[in-house]
């Protein structure tokens, strides 16, 4: 997703999750700045995660490293996972109106939520090499 799409997605999610807080921030003129900051933090999270992809690919078994299709699939999988994690963290940072009260949770920074979640996700995917290539080939034969 490009930055404009991320801001648009966050805008819609904020409006859905906390319409009162959304309206108040918009009236105070703080909404665009808040959404742009969240989108920027998501982009930074994505960038940090994808910077490690070359090193992660170098650690794959030689059979995977020597297969260009598998290497590309692994890289694409890692980039997609990084994007999903960055977007989910940005969405989690949005305030949510309480179901019981008219109060909203305090808006959070993306960095309040990140932890090592994306790193764990990336490591788990690296530990289990993709079987998509083999599965796709066998399904084509059937």
KOLTI-396883 format. One line per 3 residues: number of its first residue (from 1); their letters; for each residue z, x, y of N, C-alpha, C. Coordinates in steps of 0.05 Angstrom, whole numbers, plus 5000, padded with zeros to 4 digits. Example, Ala and Ser with C-alpha at 12.3 -4.5 7.8 and 13.67 -1.06 7.14 Angstrom:
! residues 2
1> as> 5156:5264:4886:5156:5246:4910:5156:5264:4934 | 5142:5257:4955:5143:5273:4979:5157:5258:5001
***
This chain:
! residues 142
1> xxx> 5000:5017:4976:5000:5000:5000:5000:5018:5025 | 4986:5008:5045:4987:5023:5070:5011:5014:5086 | 5019:5029:5107:5043:5022:5123:5042:4994:5135
4> xxx> 5019:4985:5143:5017:4958:5155:5023:4937:5134 | 5013:4941:5109:5019:4922:5088:5048:4921:5081 | 5061:4945:5081:5089:4946:5075:5105:4931:5095
7> xxx> 5099:4935:5121:5113:4921:5142:5109:4891:5140 | 5085:4883:5133:5079:4854:5130:5095:4843:5107 | 5096:4857:5084:5111:4848:5061:5141:4846:5068
10> xxx> 5152:4866:5081:5180:4866:5089:5186:4843:5108 | 5168:4838:5127:5171:4817:5146:5173:4790:5131 | 5155:4785:5113:5156:4760:5098:5181:4758:5080
13> xxx> 5188:4779:5067:5212:4779:5050:5237:4774:5067 | 5239:4786:5090:5262:4783:5108:5263:4753:5117 | 5240:4743:5125:5239:4715:5133:5248:4696:5111
16> xxx> 5241:4702:5086:5249:4685:5063:5278:4689:5056 | 5288:4713:5057:5315:4719:5048:5337:4712:5068 | 5331:4716:5093:5351:4711:5114:5338:4700:5139
19> xxx> 5329:4675:5138:5314:4664:5161:5330:4664:5187 | 5356:4659:5186:5372:4659:5211:5374:4687:5223 | 5380:4707:5207:5382:4734:5217:5354:4744:5226
22> xxx> 5333:4736:5212:5306:4743:5219:5300:4732:5248 | 5306:4707:5252:5301:4694:5278:5317:4708:5300 | 5343:4714:5294:5360:4727:5314:5349:4755:5321
25> xxx> 5342:4771:5301:5332:4798:5306:5305:4796:5322 | 5289:4776:5316:5264:4773:5330:5269:4766:5359 | 5288:4748:5364:5295:4740:5391:5306:4763:5407
28> xxx> 5322:4781:5394:5333:4804:5408:5313:4827:5411 | 5289:4824:5399:5269:4844:5401:5274:4868:5383 | 5290:4864:5362:5297:4886:5344:5282:4885:5318
31> xxx> 5268:4864:5312:5255:4860:5286:5234:4881:5280 | 5216:4885:5298:5194:4905:5293:5205:4933:5288 | 5224:4941:5304:5236:4967:5301:5250:4970:5274
34> xxx> 5264:4949:5266:5278:4950:5240:5259:4951:5217 | 5238:4934:5218:5218:4934:5196:5203:4960:5195 | 5195:4971:5218:5181:4996:5218:5198:5019:5208
37> xxx> 5224:5018:5214:5243:5039:5203:5245:5037:5173 | 5248:5013:5163:5249:5009:5134:5223:5019:5120 | 5200:5012:5132:5175:5020:5121:5172:5051:5122
40> xxx> 5182:5063:5143:5182:5092:5146:5199:5105:5124 | 5223:5094:5120:5240:5104:5099:5228:5101:5071 | 5214:5079:5067:5201:5074:5041:5179:5095:5037
43> xxx> 5164:5101:5058:5143:5121:5057:5155:5149:5051 | 5178:5154:5063:5191:5180:5058:5200:5182:5029 | 5211:5160:5019:5220:5159:4991:5197:5164:4972
46> xxx> 5174:5151:4978:5150:5154:4962:5140:5183:4963 | 5140:5194:4987:5131:5222:4990:5148:5241:4975 | 5174:5238:4977:5193:5255:4963:5188:5253:4932
49> xxx> 5185:5229:4923:5181:5225:4894:5154:5237:4884 | 5133:5233:4900:5107:5243:4891:5104:5273:4894 | 5120:5285:4911:5119:5314:4914:5126:5329:4888
52> xxx> 5141:5316:4871:5149:5329:4846:5130:5325:4823 | 5109:5309:4828:5090:5302:4806:5077:5327:4794 | 5067:5346:4810:5054:5370:4797:5074:5385:4779
55> xxx> 5099:5388:4788:5118:5401:4771:5124:5385:4746 | 5126:5359:4749:5131:5341:4725:5108:5343:4705 | 5083:5344:4715:5060:5346:4698:5059:5372:4683
58> xxx> 5068:5393:4697:5069:5420:4684:5088:5421:4661 | 5108:5403:4661:5128:5403:4640:5120:5386:4616 | 5098:5372:4617:5089:5356:4595:5080:5373:4572
61> xxx> 5080:5362:4548:5071:5378:4525:5042:5387:4529 | 5035:5410:4517:5009:5422:4521:4987:5403:4513 | 4990:5387:4492:4969:5368:4484:4963:5348:4506
64> xxx> 4983:5340:4521:4979:5321:4543:4967:5336:4567 | 4977:5360:4573:4966:5375:4595:4936:5382:4592 | 4928:5386:4567:4900:5394:4562:4881:5370:4560
67> xxx> 4892:5346:4561:4875:5321:4560:4873:5311:4588 | 4850:5314:4601:4847:5305:4629:4852:5276:4633 | 4844:5259:4615:4849:5230:4618:4879:5225:4617
70> xxx> 4893:5237:4598:4922:5233:4596:4937:5244:4620 | 4927:5267:4630:4940:5278:4654:4937:5260:4678 | 4913:5248:4682:4909:5230:4704:4925:5205:4700
73> xxx> 4927:5195:4676:4943:5171:4670:4973:5177:4677 | 4982:5200:4669:5010:5207:4675:5015:5208:4705 | 4997:5221:4719:4999:5224:4748:4999:5196:4762
76> xxx> 4980:5179:4753:4978:5152:4765:5003:5136:4759 | 5013:5139:4735:5037:5124:4727:5061:5133:4745 | 5063:5159:4750:5085:5169:4766:5082:5160:4795
79> xxx> 5057:5160:4805:5053:5150:4833:5059:5121:4835 | 5051:5105:4816:5056:5076:4817:5087:5071:4815 | 5100:5086:4797:5129:5083:4795:5143:5090:4821
82> xxx> 5134:5111:4834:5146:5119:4860:5142:5097:4881 | 5118:5085:4881:5112:5064:4900:5130:5040:4894 | 5133:5032:4869:5149:5009:4862:5178:5013:4869
85> xxx> 5188:5037:4864:5216:5043:4871:5221:5043:4901 | 5203:5055:4916:5205:5056:4945:5205:5027:4957 | 5186:5011:4947:5185:4983:4957:5209:4967:4949
88> xxx> 5218:4970:4924:5242:4955:4916:5267:4963:4932 | 5269:4989:4938:5292:4998:4954:5290:4986:4982 | 5266:4985:4993:5263:4973:5020:5270:4944:5020
91> xxx> 5261:4930:4999:5268:4901:4997:5298:4897:4993 | 5311:4914:4978:5340:4911:4973:5355:4916:4999 | 5344:4932:5017:5357:4938:5042:5357:4915:5062
94> xxx> 5340:4896:5057:5338:4873:5075:5364:4856:5073 | 5373:4844:5095:5396:4827:5093:5390:4802:5077 | 5410:4790:5066:5406:4765:5051:5428:4746:5060
97> xxx> 5420:4722:5066:5439:4702:5075:5455:4693:5051 | 5481:4690:5055:5499:4682:5035:5493:4653:5027 | 5495:4648:5001:5491:4620:4991:5514:4602:4999
100> xxx> 5538:4614:5002:5562:4598:5007:5568:4594:5037 | 5559:4613:5053:5566:4612:5082:5540:4615:5098 | 5543:4611:5124:5520:4615:5142:5519:4644:5151
103> xxx> 5535:4662:5140:5535:4690:5148:5514:4705:5133 | 5505:4726:5145:5486:4744:5131:5499:4770:5126 | 5489:4783:5105:5499:4810:5100:5489:4829:5121
106> xxx> 5503:4849:5127:5495:4869:5147:5470:4883:5138 | 5449:4887:5155:5426:4902:5147:5434:4930:5139 | 5421:4940:5118:5428:4966:5108:5404:4985:5112
109> xxx> 5410:5011:5112:5390:5031:5113:5380:5035:5084 | 5355:5042:5082:5344:5048:5055:5359:5070:5042 | 5369:5089:5058:5383:5111:5047:5411:5104:5037
112> xxx> 5421:5080:5044:5446:5070:5033:5442:5062:5004 | 5418:5057:4996:5413:5046:4970:5399:5065:4950 | 5387:5086:4960:5369:5101:4943:5383:5115:4920
115> xxx> 5403:5131:4925:5415:5146:4903:5394:5162:4888 | 5397:5164:4863:5377:5178:4847:5361:5159:4830 | 5359:5134:4838:5345:5114:4822:5317:5122:4816
118> xxx> 5301:5130:4836:5273:5136:4831:5271:5161:4813 | 5289:5180:4817:5288:5205:4801:5293:5198:4772 | 5313:5181:4766:5319:5173:4739:5295:5158:4727
121> xxx> 5283:5141:4742:5260:5125:4732:5237:5144:4725 | 5232:5164:4743:5210:5183:4738:5216:5200:4713 | 5241:5209:4710:5249:5225:4687:5246:5209:4661
124> xxx> 5254:5184:4662:5252:5168:4638:5223:5164:4629 | 5205:5161:4649:5177:5157:4642:5165:5184:4632 | 5174:5206:4642:5164:5232:4633:5173:5237:4605
127> xxx> 5197:5229:4598:5209:5233:4571:5193:5219:4550 | 5181:5196:4556:5165:5181:4537:5136:5182:4545 | 5120:5201:4535:5092:5204:4542:5077:5178:4537
130> xxx> 5058:5173:4554:5042:5148:4552:5027:5146:4526 | 5028:5122:4514:5013:5117:4490:4990:5098:4497 | 4986:5093:4523:4966:5074:4532:4938:5083:4523
133> xxx> 4932:5109:4525:4905:5119:4518:4900:5113:4488 | 4919:5120:4471:4915:5115:4442:4914:5085:4436 | 4931:5070:4449:4932:5041:4444:4906:5028:4453
136> xxx> 4895:5036:4476:4870:5025:4486:4848:5032:4467 | 4847:5056:4457:4826:5065:4439:4827:5049:4413 | 4851:5045:4402:4854:5030:4377:4848:5001:4381
139> xxx> 4854:4989:4404:4849:4961:4408:4819:4956:4412 | 4804:4976:4422:4775:4973:4425:4762:4972:4398 | 4773:4986:4378:4761:4987:4352:4765:4960:4337
142> x> 4786:4945:4344:4791:4920:4330:4775:4897:4340
***
